[in-house]
């Protein structure tokens, strides 16, 4: 099972390293393909006053330190095509934000790196529409046919985080997990699926529903899970209302394995 987890954004060094250290047991779990995730720049914050992160250069230095100290494989978001090459020299996975999943230049430049590309499904798109971003990455890498096998072998994943529905909440249609798995391995983003976007000057959410959403996705069958986590979500500088506290995360992951084992999923 792939697990992508870490703080939403790179905060001060001490906080980030403390979170990374708390995740050592998970990284050593033989059942888990572990990736440490954080963002060097949250370019899509609701408010101009919100914390965005240390930026590309300082962020890459901190990521390199995490890699050297803990040996973790690393994930980050990129928002501009010019960020792909330098980020790809340090990171193992480049994540394409949901609102940017149709941006051709961003996808093509990401595909030119040696990284796995994790494309988050836009909150405004149907599952079938995600064939096209996968196609852009695969064709850049010389592959003409879009299917699960080709995407898996050539480092393209899709990530589900719900659709905007009604009053600004996100709703997860579990059928999307099945449909998108025809095109690529699917990661379920349990954290952002719990968001309530743009409640005033910040994005709200309800972390209490994260375990339930994750267990539902495990029952459907996915290739991995994305969780944002923190030692103290109440003081996190981004997405605190949706984060899972690190110690609780271990319980959630054990439940996911129990569900997969009961259903004989791999």
TIPADREN-166790 format. One line per 3 residues: their letters; for each residue z, x, y of N, C-alpha, C, CB. Coordinates in steps of 0.1 Angstrom, whole numbers, plus 2048, in hexadecimal, padded with zeros to 3 digits. Glycine has a CB too. Example, Ala and Ser with C-alpha at 12.3 -4.5 7.8 and 13.67 -1.06 7.14 Angstrom:
as> 84E,884,7C7,84E,87B,7D3,84E,884,7DF,85A,871,7D3; 847,880,7EA,847,889,7F5,84F,881,800,839,88D,7FA
END
This chain:
xxx> 800,808,7F4,800,800,800,800,809,80D,80C,7F6,800; 7F7,806,815,7F6,80D,822,801,807,82C,7E8,80D,828; 808,810,832,812,80B,83C,810,813,849,821,80D,837
xxx> 80C,80C,853,80A,813,861,816,80E,869,7FD,80F,867; 81E,817,86E,82B,813,875,82F,81E,87E,836,80F,86B; 836,819,888,83C,822,893,83E,81A,89F,833,82E,895
xxx> 841,820,8AA,843,819,8B7,836,814,8BD,84B,821,8C1; 836,80A,8C5,82A,805,8CB,823,810,8D3,82D,7F9,8D4; 82B,817,8DB,826,821,8E4,82F,82E,8E3,826,81C,8F3
xxx> 829,839,8E6,831,846,8E7,83B,845,8F3,828,852,8E7; 848,844,8F0,852,844,8FA,856,853,8FD,85E,83B,8F6; 862,855,901,867,863,903,868,86A,8F6,875,863,90A
xxx> 867,877,8F6,866,87E,8E9,872,87C,8E0,866,88D,8ED; 87E,87B,8E5,88A,879,8DD,889,86C,8D5,897,87A,8E5; 885,861,8DC,884,854,8D6,87A,854,8CB,881,849,8E0
xxx> 86E,85A,8CE,863,85A,8C4,867,862,8B8,857,860,8CA; 86D,86E,8BA,871,876,8AF,87C,870,8A6,875,884,8B3; 885,868,8AD,88F,861,8A6,88A,856,89D,89A,85B,8AF
xxx> 880,84F,8A2,879,845,89A,872,84B,88E,86F,83D,8A2; 86B,856,891,863,85D,887,86C,862,87B,85B,869,88C; 878,867,87F,882,86C,875,887,861,86C,88D,873,87C
xxx> 889,855,872,88E,84A,86B,884,845,860,892,83E,874; 877,848,862,86D,844,859,86A,84E,84E,860,841,861; 871,858,84D,86F,862,843,870,85C,835,879,86E,844
xxx> 87A,854,832,87B,84E,824,86F,846,821,887,846,823; 869,83F,82B,85D,837,828,851,840,825,85A,82D,834; 850,84B,82D,845,854,82B,846,85A,81D,845,85E,836
xxx> 852,85B,817,853,862,80A,853,858,7FF,861,869,80A; 851,84B,802,851,841,7F8,843,842,7F1,852,832,7FE; 843,844,7E4,837,847,7DC,82E,83A,7DB,83A,84C,7CE
xxx> 833,82F,7DE,82B,823,7DE,823,821,7EB,834,817,7DC; 826,829,7F5,821,827,803,817,832,807,82D,826,80C; 80C,82E,80D,803,837,814,807,835,823,7F4,833,811
xxx> 80E,83F,828,816,83E,834,80E,844,840,823,844,833; 80E,83C,84B,808,841,858,812,83E,863,7FA,83B,85A; 814,848,86C,81D,846,878,814,841,883,825,853,87B
xxx> 817,836,88A,80F,830,894,817,830,8A1,80B,822,890; 810,834,8AC,814,831,8BA,808,833,8C3,820,83B,8BE; 809,82E,8CF,7FE,82F,8D9,802,839,8E4,7FB,821,8DF
xxx> 7F8,841,8E8,7FA,84A,8F3,7F8,843,900,7F1,857,8F2; 7F0,838,900,7EE,830,90C,7EB,822,908,7E2,836,914; 7F4,819,90D,7F1,80B,90B,7EA,805,917,7FF,803,909
xxx> 7DD,806,916,7D4,802,922,7D3,7F3,923,7C7,809,920; 7D9,7EC,91A,7D7,7DD,91B,7E4,7D6,91E,7D1,7D8,90E; 7ED,7DD,925,7FA,7D6,928,7F7,7CA,932,804,7E0,92F
xxx> 800,7C0,931,7FE,7B4,939,800,7B7,948,809,7AA,935; 80A,7BF,94B,80D,7C2,959,809,7D0,95D,81C,7BF,95C; 805,7D2,96A,803,7E0,96F,80F,7E8,96F,7FD,7DF,97D
xxx> 81B,7E2,96F,828,7E9,970,82D,7ED,962,832,7E0,977; 827,7E8,957,82C,7EB,94A,829,7FA,946,826,7E2,940; 832,7FF,93E,831,80D,939,825,80E,930,83D,811,932
xxx> 81C,818,932,810,81A,92A,811,825,920,805,81C,933; 819,82F,922,81A,83A,919,817,847,921,810,839,90E; 818,853,91A,817,860,920,809,864,924,81D,86A,918
xxx> 7FF,85D,91F,7F1,861,921,7EC,869,915,7F0,868,92E; 7DF,86C,916,7D8,872,90B,7DD,880,908,7C9,873,90E; 7DD,889,912,7E0,897,90F,7EF,899,90B,7DE,89F,91C
xxx> 7F8,893,912,806,894,90E,809,88D,901,810,88E,919; 802,881,8FF,804,87A,8F2,7FF,882,8E6,7FC,86D,8F3; 7F4,889,8E8,7EF,890,8DC,7F8,89C,8D9,7E1,896,8E0
xxx> 7FE,8A2,8E3,808,8AD,8E1,814,8A7,8D9,80D,8B3,8EE; 819,89B,8DC,824,896,8D5,81F,892,8C6,829,889,8DC; 814,88C,8C5,80E,889,8B8,80E,896,8AF,801,882,8B9
xxx> 809,8A1,8B5,808,8AD,8AD,815,8B2,8A9,801,8B8,8B6; 81F,8B0,8B1,82D,8B4,8AE,832,8AC,8A2,836,8B3,8BA; 82F,89F,8A3,834,896,898,82D,89A,88B,830,887,89B
xxx> 820,89D,88C,819,8A1,880,81E,8AE,87A,80A,8A3,883; 821,8B8,882,826,8C5,87E,835,8C3,878,826,8CF,889; 83D,8BB,87E,84B,8BA,87A,84D,8B2,86E,854,8B5,885
xxx> 845,8A6,86D,847,89D,862,83C,89C,858,849,88F,868; 831,8A2,85B,825,8A1,852,81F,894,851,82A,8A6,845; 821,88B,85B,81C,87E,85B,80D,87D,85E,823,875,864
xxx> 806,874,857,7F9,870,85C,7FB,867,868,7F0,869,851; 7F2,867,872,7F4,860,87F,7EA,856,882,7F6,86B,889; 7EE,84C,88A,7E5,841,88E,7E8,83F,89D,7E8,834,887
xxx> 7DD,83D,8A5,7DE,839,8B3,7D3,831,8B7,7DF,846,8BC; 7D4,829,8C2,7CA,821,8C8,7C2,82A,8D1,7CF,815,8CF; 7B5,827,8D2,7AD,82C,8DD,7A6,821,8E4,7A2,836,8D8
xxx> 7A5,822,8F2,79F,818,8FA,792,81C,900,7A9,814,904; 78F,828,901,783,82D,907,77C,837,8FE,786,834,915; 76E,837,8FE,767,83F,8F5,76A,84E,8F6,758,83C,8F6
xxx> 76D,852,902,770,860,905,77D,865,8FE,770,863,914; 785,85B,8FA,792,85F,8F3,790,862,8E5,79C,854,8F5; 785,85E,8DF,783,85F,8D0,783,86D,8CB,776,858,8CC
xxx> 77B,876,8D1,77A,883,8CC,788,88B,8CD,770,88B,8D4; 78E,88C,8D9,79B,893,8D9,7A6,88D,8D0,7A0,894,8E7; 7A6,880,8D0,7B0,879,8C7,7AD,87C,8B9,7B1,86A,8CA
xxx> 7A0,87C,8B5,79C,87E,8A8,79F,88C,8A2,78E,87C,8A6; 7A2,895,8AB,7A6,8A3,8A7,7B4,8A4,8A3,7A3,8AD,8B2; 7BC,89A,8A6,7CB,89A,8A3,7CE,88F,89A,7D3,89A,8B0
xxx> 7C9,883,89C,7CC,877,895,7C4,876,888,7CA,86B,89E; 7C9,86E,87F,7C3,86B,872,7BC,85D,872,7CD,86B,867; 7C1,854,87A,7BB,847,87B,7BA,843,88A,7C3,83C,874
xxx> 7AE,83F,88E,7AC,83A,89C,7AB,82B,89B,79F,840,8A2; 7B3,824,8A3,7B4,816,8A2,7AD,810,8AE,7C3,811,8A2; 7A4,806,8AC,79D,7FF,8B6,7A4,7F3,8BA,78E,7FC,8B2
xxx> 7A9,7F2,8C6,7B0,7E6,8CA,7A8,7D9,8C9,7B5,7E7,8D9; 7AF,7CE,8C7,7A9,7C1,8C4,79F,7BD,8CE,7B3,7B6,8C2; 7A3,7BE,8DB,79A,7BA,8E6,78E,7C2,8E7,7A2,7BA,8F3
xxx> 78E,7CE,8E1,783,7D8,8E2,77A,7D9,8D5,788,7E5,8E6; 77D,7D0,8CB,777,7D2,8BE,768,7D0,8BE,77D,7C8,8B5; 762,7CB,8C9,753,7CA,8CA,74D,7D5,8D2,750,7BC,8D0
xxx> 755,7DE,8D8,750,7E8,8E1,748,7F3,8D9,75B,7EF,8E9; 73B,7F2,8DA,732,7FB,8D2,735,80A,8D5,724,7F8,8D5; 735,80E,8E1,737,81C,8E4,744,821,8DE,737,81F,8F3
xxx> 74F,819,8DF,75C,81D,8DA,75C,81F,8CB,767,813,8DE; 755,815,8C4,754,816,8B6,74C,822,8B1,74F,809,8B0; 741,824,8B8,738,82F,8B4,73E,83D,8B6,72B,82E,8BC
xxx> 745,83F,8C1,74C,84B,8C3,757,84E,8BA,751,84C,8D2; 75F,843,8B7,769,844,8AC,763,848,89F,771,837,8AB; 758,842,89C,751,844,88F,74C,853,88D,746,83B,88D
xxx> 74A,859,898,745,867,898,750,871,895,73F,86B,8A6; 75D,86D,895,768,875,891,76A,875,882,775,871,898; 773,87D,87D,776,87D,86F,781,873,86B,77A,88A,86A
xxx> 785,86B,875,791,862,873,78C,855,86C,797,85E,880; 796,84F,865,795,841,861,795,838,86E,7A0,83D,857; 78D,82E,86E,78D,825,87A,793,817,876,77E,823,87F
xxx> 79D,814,87C,7A4,807,879,7A1,7FD,885,7B4,809,878; 798,7F4,882,793,7EA,88C,79B,7DD,88C,784,7E8,88A; 7A2,7DB,897,7AA,7CE,897,7A1,7C3,89B,7B6,7D0,8A2
xxx> 7A2,7B8,894,79A,7AC,897,79E,7A6,8A4,79B,7A2,88B; 794,7A3,8AC,797,79C,8B9,79D,78F,8B7,78A,79B,8C1; 7A7,78C,8C0,7AE,77F,8BF,7A4,773,8C1,7B9,77E,8C9
xxx> 798,776,8C5,78F,76C,8C9,783,76B,8BF,789,76F,8D7; 784,772,8B4,779,773,8AA,77C,76D,89D,775,781,8A8; 772,768,897,773,763,889,772,76F,880,768,759,885
xxx> 777,76E,874,778,779,86A,76A,77F,867,77E,775,85D; 760,776,866,752,77A,863,74C,783,86E,74A,76E,861; 751,781,87A,74B,78A,885,74F,798,883,750,785,892
xxx> 759,79B,87B,75E,7A9,87A,754,7B2,871,76B,7AA,874; 74B,7AB,86B,740,7B3,864,739,7BD,86E,736,7AA,85D; 737,7B8,87A,72F,7C0,883,735,7CD,888,72B,7B7,88F
xxx> 742,7CC,88C,749,7D9,890,749,7E3,884,757,7D7,894; 74B,7DE,878,74B,7E7,86C,73D,7ED,86B,74E,7DF,85F; 733,7E5,86D,725,7E9,86C,722,7F5,876,71B,7DE,86E
xxx> 727,7F3,882,725,7FE,88C,72B,80B,888,72B,7F9,899; 737,80B,882,73D,817,87D,736,81D,871,74C,815,87A; 733,814,867,72C,819,85B,71E,81F,85E,72B,80E,851
xxx> 717,818,867,709,81D,86A,70A,82A,871,701,813,872; 714,82C,87A,715,839,881,718,843,877,721,838,88B; 71F,840,86C,722,84A,861,717,84A,856,730,846,85B
xxx> 70C,844,859,701,845,84F,701,83B,844,700,852,84A; 709,830,845,70A,826,83A,704,819,83F,719,824,835; 6FB,814,838,6F3,808,83D,6F9,7FB,838,6E5,809,838
xxx> 701,7FB,82D,705,7EE,827,714,7EC,82A,703,7EE,818; 718,7E0,82E,726,7DD,831,72C,7D7,825,728,7D5,83E; 736,7DD,81F,73E,7D7,814,74B,7DE,813,736,7D6,807
xxx> 754,7D9,80B,761,7DE,80A,761,7ED,805,76A,7D6,800; 759,7EF,7FB,758,7FC,7F5,753,807,7FF,74F,7FC,7E8; 748,804,806,743,80D,80F,74C,810,81B,736,808,815
xxx> 753,806,81F,75D,807,82A,769,810,826,761,7FA,82F; 76E,80D,81A,779,814,815,776,823,813,77E,80E,807; 76A,826,80E,766,834,80B,763,83B,818,75A,834,802
xxx> 75F,834,822,75A,83A,82F,764,838,83A,74D,835,833; 771,834,837,77B,834,841,77A,82A,84C,77C,841,847; 778,81D,848,778,812,851,781,807,84C,76A,80C,854
xxx> 78B,803,854,794,7F8,850,793,7ED,85B,7A3,7FE,84F; 797,7E1,857,799,7D6,861,7A7,7D2,861,790,7CA,85C; 7AB,7CD,86D,7B9,7CA,86F,7BA,7BC,875,7C1,7D4,878
xxx> 7C2,7B3,86E,7C4,7A5,873,7D1,7A4,87B,7C4,79B,867; 7D0,79D,887,7DC,79B,88F,7DC,78D,895,7DD,7A6,89A; 7D5,784,88E,7D5,776,893,7CB,772,89D,7E3,773,898
xxx> 7CA,765,89F,7C1,760,8A9,7C8,758,8B4,7B6,756,8A2; 7C3,758,8C0,7C9,751,8CB,7C7,742,8C8,7C3,755,8D9; 7D1,73A,8C9,7D0,72C,8C6,7D9,723,8CF,7D4,72A,8B7
xxx> 7D3,71A,8D5,7DB,710,8DD,7E2,716,8E9,7E6,70B,8D4; 7EF,718,8E9,7F6,71B,8F5,7FA,72A,8F6,803,714,8F4; 7F0,733,8F2,7F2,741,8F4,7F9,748,8E8,7FA,743,900
xxx> 7FD,741,8DE,803,747,8D2,7F8,74C,8C9,80C,73D,8CA; 7FC,755,8C0,7F2,75A,8B6,7F5,753,8A9,7F3,769,8B4; 7EA,74F,8A2,7EC,748,895,7E4,750,88B,7E7,739,896
xxx> 7EA,753,880,7E3,75B,875,7DD,751,86B,7ED,765,86E; 7D0,751,869,7C9,74A,85F,7C8,753,853,7BC,744,864; 7CF,751,849,7CF,75A,83D,7C1,75B,836,7D9,756,833
xxx> 7B9,751,839,7AB,752,834,7A3,75E,839,7A3,745,837; 7A7,762,846,7A1,76D,84C,7A3,77A,843,7A6,770,85A; 7AF,77B,83D,7B2,787,835,7A8,788,829,7C0,787,830
xxx> 7A5,77D,823,79C,77C,818,78E,77F,81D,79D,76F,811; 78A,779,828,77C,77B,82C,779,789,831,779,771,838; 782,78F,838,77F,79C,83D,780,7A7,833,78A,7A0,848
xxx> 787,7A4,828,787,7AE,81D,77A,7AF,816,792,7A9,813; 770,7A7,818,763,7A9,813,75C,7B5,81A,75A,79D,815; 761,7B8,827,75A,7C2,82F,762,7D0,82E,759,7BE,83D
xxx> 76F,7CF,82D,777,7DC,82E,785,7D9,829,777,7E1,83D; 78C,7E4,826,79B,7E2,824,7A1,7DB,830,7A1,7F0,821; 7AB,7D3,82D,7B1,7CB,838,7C0,7CF,839,7B0,7BC,835
xxx> 7C4,7D2,845,7D2,7D4,849,7D7,7C8,851,7D3,7E1,852; 7E2,7C3,84D,7E8,7B8,854,7F2,7BD,85E,7EF,7AE,84A; 7F0,7B9,86B,7F8,7BD,876,803,7B2,878,7F0,7BF,883
xxx> 80E,7B4,871,819,7AA,872,820,7A9,87F,823,7AC,867; 820,7B5,886,827,7B5,893,820,7AD,89E,829,7C4,897; 813,7B1,8A0,80C,7AA,8AB,808,79C,8A8,7FF,7B2,8AE
xxx> 808,798,89B,806,78A,898,812,781,89C,804,789,888; 81D,788,89F,829,780,8A4,829,780,8B3,835,787,89F; 81F,785,8BA,81F,785,8C9,81D,777,8CE,814,78E,8CE
xxx> 823,775,8DA,81F,76A,8E3,81A,770,8F0,82C,760,8E6; 80D,772,8F1,807,77A,8FC,80A,774,90A,7F8,77B,8FA; 80C,77E,913,80D,77B,921,816,770,925,7FF,778,926
xxx> 823,772,921,82D,768,925,833,76E,932,838,766,91A; 82D,76A,93E,831,770,94A,82B,77E,94C,841,771,94B; 833,788,950,82D,795,952,82D,79E,946,835,79C,95D
xxx> 832,799,93B,832,7A1,92F,82E,798,923,840,7A8,92C; 82A,79F,918,827,798,90C,834,795,904,81D,79F,903; 836,789,900,842,785,8F8,83F,785,8E9,847,778,8FC
xxx> 848,780,8E1,846,77F,8D3,853,77C,8CC,841,78D,8CE; 852,77B,8BE,85D,777,8B6,85E,780,8AA,85D,768,8B3; 865,78B,8AA,865,794,89F,86B,78E,892,86D,7A0,8A2
xxx> 872,783,894,879,77C,888,86E,777,87E,882,771,88D; 862,774,883,858,76F,87A,84F,77A,873,84F,765,881; 851,786,878,849,791,872,84B,792,863,84D,79F,879
xxx> 857,792,85D,858,793,84E,851,788,847,866,793,84A; 852,77C,84D,84B,770,846,83C,771,846,84F,763,84D; 837,775,852,828,777,852,824,782,849,824,77B,861
xxx> 82B,78D,848,827,798,840,828,794,831,831,7A4,842; 832,78C,82D,833,788,81F,828,77E,81C,840,781,81D; 824,776,825,818,76D,823,80B,775,820,816,763,82E
xxx> 809,77F,828,7FE,788,827,7FE,78F,819,7FC,792,832; 80A,794,815,80B,79A,808,807,791,7FD,819,79F,807; 80B,784,7FE,807,77B,7F4,7F8,778,7F3,80F,76D,7F7
xxx> 7F2,779,7FF,7E3,777,7FF,7DC,783,7F9,7DE,774,80D; 7E1,78F,7FC,7DC,79B,7F8,7D5,7A3,803,7D2,799,7EC; 7DB,7AE,807,7D5,7B7,811,7D7,7C6,80D,7DB,7B5,81F
xxx> 7D1,7CF,814,7D1,7DD,810,7DD,7E4,817,7C4,7E4,814; 7E2,7DE,821,7ED,7E5,828,7F3,7DD,833,7E9,7F2,82D; 7FD,7E2,83A,804,7DB,845,806,7E4,851,811,7D6,83F
xxx> 806,7DE,85C,809,7E5,869,816,7DF,86E,7FD,7E3,873; 820,7E7,871,82C,7E2,877,830,7EC,882,838,7E2,86C; 832,7E6,88E,838,7EE,898,848,7EE,897,834,7EA,8A7
xxx> 84E,7F9,898,85C,7FA,895,863,803,89F,85E,800,887; 870,802,8A0,878,809,8AA,886,809,8A5,876,802,8B8; 88D,814,8AA,89C,814,8A6,8A3,809,8AE,8A2,822,8A9
xxx> 89E,806,8BA,8A5,7FB,8C2,89A,7F3,8CA,8AF,802,8CC; 894,7E9,8C3,889,7E2,8C9,88D,7DC,8D7,884,7D7,8C0; 899,7D9,8D9,89D,7D3,8E6,89B,7DB,8F2,8AC,7CF,8E5
xxx> 899,7E8,8F0,897,7F1,8FB,889,7F8,8FA,8A2,7FC,8FC; 881,7F4,8F1,874,7FA,8EF,86B,7F7,8FC,86C,7F4,8E3; 863,801,8FF,85B,800,90C,84F,7F8,90B,858,80E,910
xxx> 84B,7F3,8FE,840,7EB,8FC,842,7E3,8F0,833,7F3,8FC; 83F,7D6,8F0,83F,7CD,8E4,84C,7CC,8DD,835,7D2,8DA; 857,7CE,8E4,864,7CD,8DE,867,7C0,8D7,86F,7CF,8E8
xxx> 863,7B4,8DD,866,7A7,8D7,85F,7A5,8C9,861,79C,8E0; 855,7AD,8C6,84E,7AC,8B9,852,7B6,8AF,83F,7AC,8BB; 859,7C0,8B3,85C,7CC,8AA,866,7C8,89F,860,7D8,8B2
xxx> 865,7D0,894,86F,7CF,88A,878,7DB,88B,868,7CE,87B; 885,7D9,88A,88E,7E4,88A,88C,7ED,87E,89D,7DF,88B; 88D,7FA,87F,889,803,874,890,800,867,88C,811,878
xxx> 89D,7FE,868,8A5,7FB,85B,8A0,7EE,855,8B4,7FB,85E; 89D,7E4,85D,898,7D7,857,88A,7D9,851,897,7CC,862; 882,7E2,856,875,7E4,851,875,7E8,842,86E,7EF,859
xxx> 87E,7F0,83E,87F,7F4,830,881,7E7,827,88B,7FE,82E; 889,7DE,82B,88B,7D2,823,87E,7CA,823,896,7C9,829; 877,7C9,82E,86A,7C1,82E,860,7C7,824,865,7C1,83C
xxx> 85F,7D4,825,855,7DB,81C,859,7D9,80D,855,7EA,81F; 866,7DA,80A,86A,7D7,7FC,866,7C9,7F8,879,7D9,7FA; 867,7C0,801,863,7B2,7FD,854,7B1,7FB,867,7A8,809
xxx> 84C,7B9,803,83E,7B9,801,83A,7BE,7F3,837,7C1,80C; 840,7C9,7EF,83D,7CE,7E2,841,7C4,7D7,845,7DB,7E0; 84C,7BD,7D9,850,7B4,7CF,846,7A9,7CD,85E,7AD,7D2
xxx> 840,7A4,7D9,836,79A,7D8,829,79F,7D1,833,795,7E6; 825,7AB,7D5,819,7B1,7CF,81B,7B3,7C0,816,7BE,7D6; 826,7B8,7BD,829,7BA,7AE,829,7AD,7A6,836,7C1,7AC
xxx> 82E,7A3,7AC,82F,796,7A5,821,790,7A3,837,78C,7AD; 818,793,7AD,80A,78E,7AC,800,798,7A6,806,789,7BA; 806,7A3,7A2,7FD,7AE,79D,7F2,7B3,7A6,7F7,7A9,790
xx> 7F6,7B3,7B3,7ED,7B9,7BD,7EF,7C8,7BE,7EE,7B2,7CB; 7E5,7CF,7C2,7E6,7DD,7C4,7E4,7E0,7D2,7DB,7E5,7BB
END
